[in-house]
Amino acid sequence: MAEAKPAEAPKLPAVKKPKPSEEPVRTAAVAPQNPMVMAAPVPSAVHSGSLDGIYSGQICFAEGKKDVARCFHGEGTAVGSKLTGKWPMGKDTGVVMNLAGHIGPSGEVEIEMHSKAADGTVLNNIFLTGTIQDGLMTAKGAFQMGRKVTLDWHKN
């Protein structure tokens, strides 16, 4: 039996590849696009700086098991989303109250206050939450042991 040879593909004539300068320019039709419409950003009171400034006023400690209720003056500075403050507690005690806090985009505040003795020992921690709006900062919270604390400050 004779072996069948595979059919050979017919040879095509060689095609001369055009030079880049001879190639036709290809362009795609671009449909006109609608300009992107973006909503204007809603300004944040914190980012606009309208809440920035010095605030001061009363901080009041409620009556405790061994302590009478009392109020004293405190002061803090709001810049952007940060709230800071520091002041002496009592006359010649060496105790300093430190305040650090965060101001949220809607004016909500979270405040931590801690008093330190002259040697750096932390004596008390206080945690408060509240709001800052229309030049007023109000917050409520408590010492870690439960004694209630309120803060009522105004922008100077």
C-alpha positions in Angstrom: 0.0 0.0 0.0 1.3 3.4 -0.9 1.8 5.9 1.9 -0.3 9.1 1.5 1.7 12.3 1.7 0.2 15.2 3.6 -1.0 18.0 1.4 1.2 21.0 1.3 -0.4 24.4 1.9 -0.2 26.5 -1.1 2.4 29.3 -0.8 1.0 32.8 -0.7 2.9 35.5 -2.5 5.1 37.6 -0.2 3.4 40.8 1.0 5.6 43.8 1.3 5.1 45.3 4.8 4.6 49.1 4.5 7.0 51.5 6.2 5.5 53.3 9.2 5.3 56.5 7.2 3.2 54.6 4.5 0.7 53.0 7.0 -2.7 54.6 7.0 -3.5 56.6 10.1 -6.1 54.9 12.2 -8.4 57.0 14.4 -11.3 56.0 16.5 -14.4 58.1 16.6 -14.9 59.6 20.1 -18.4 60.4 21.1 -18.7 63.7 23.0 -18.7 63.1 26.7 -20.9 64.8 29.2 -18.9 66.6 31.7 -18.7 64.8 35.1 -21.0 66.4 37.6 -19.8 66.2 41.1 -21.7 67.3 44.2 -20.1 70.2 46.0 -18.3 69.0 49.1 -20.2 69.8 52.3 -17.9 71.8 54.4 -17.1 70.3 57.8 -17.2 72.6 60.7 -13.9 71.2 61.9 -12.1 71.5 58.6 -13.4 75.0 58.0 -11.8 76.2 61.2 -15.1 77.7 62.5 -14.7 75.8 65.8 -11.0 76.7 66.3 -10.2 78.9 69.2 -9.8 79.1 73.0 -12.7 77.8 75.1 -13.0 78.3 78.9 -15.5 77.9 81.7 -16.6 75.6 84.5 -15.8 72.0 85.1 -17.9 70.6 87.9 -17.4 67.4 89.9 -20.5 66.0 91.5 -20.6 65.0 95.1 -18.8 61.8 95.9 -18.7 59.4 98.8 -15.9 61.4 100.4 -16.0 64.6 98.4 -18.3 67.6 98.3 -19.5 68.9 94.9 -17.2 71.6 93.5 -16.6 73.5 90.3 -13.4 75.2 89.0 -12.3 77.1 85.9 -10.6 75.3 83.0 -9.4 76.3 79.6 -8.6 74.5 76.3 -7.7 75.1 72.7 -9.5 73.7 69.7 -7.5 73.4 66.5 -8.9 71.3 63.6 -9.9 68.0 65.2 -7.8 68.3 68.3 -8.6 69.7 71.7 -5.9 70.4 74.3 -5.6 72.1 77.7 -3.5 72.2 80.8 -3.9 74.1 84.1 -2.9 74.0 87.8 -5.3 72.3 90.2 -5.5 74.3 93.5 -3.0 76.7 94.9 0.5 75.4 95.4 -0.5 71.8 95.1 1.8 70.9 92.3 -1.1 69.0 90.7 -1.8 69.8 87.0 -4.9 68.8 85.0 -4.2 67.8 81.4 -6.9 67.7 78.8 -6.8 66.0 75.4 -9.7 65.4 73.1 -11.0 64.8 69.6 -13.6 67.0 67.7 -15.6 65.0 65.1 -16.9 66.4 61.8 -20.3 67.2 63.3 -19.0 68.9 66.4 -19.1 65.9 68.7 -16.3 65.9 71.3 -14.6 63.1 73.2 -12.4 64.4 76.1 -10.0 62.7 78.4 -8.7 64.6 81.4 -6.1 63.4 83.9 -4.5 65.0 86.8 -0.8 64.6 87.5 1.2 65.1 90.7 4.5 67.1 90.5 6.4 63.8 90.2 4.4 62.8 87.1 2.1 60.3 88.9 -1.3 60.2 87.3 -3.9 60.8 90.1 -7.2 60.6 88.3 -8.7 59.9 84.8 -11.9 61.5 83.6 -13.7 60.7 80.3 -16.4 63.0 78.8 -18.4 63.1 75.7 -20.5 66.0 74.3 -20.8 68.6 71.6 -19.2 71.9 70.4 -21.5 74.2 68.5 -22.4 77.9 68.2 -19.4 78.8 70.5 -20.5 76.5 73.3 -18.8 73.2 74.4 -20.8 71.0 76.7 -19.8 67.5 77.9 -20.7 65.0 80.6 -18.8 62.1 81.9 -17.2 60.6 85.0 -14.1 59.7 86.8 -13.1 56.0 86.4 -14.5 55.4 89.9 -17.9 56.8 88.8 -18.0 60.4 90.2 -19.9 62.5 87.7 -18.3 65.4 85.8 -19.8 68.2 83.6 -18.0 70.7 81.5 -19.7 73.9 80.2 -17.3 76.2 78.2 -17.8 79.1 75.8 -15.5 80.3 73.0 -13.5 83.3 74.1 
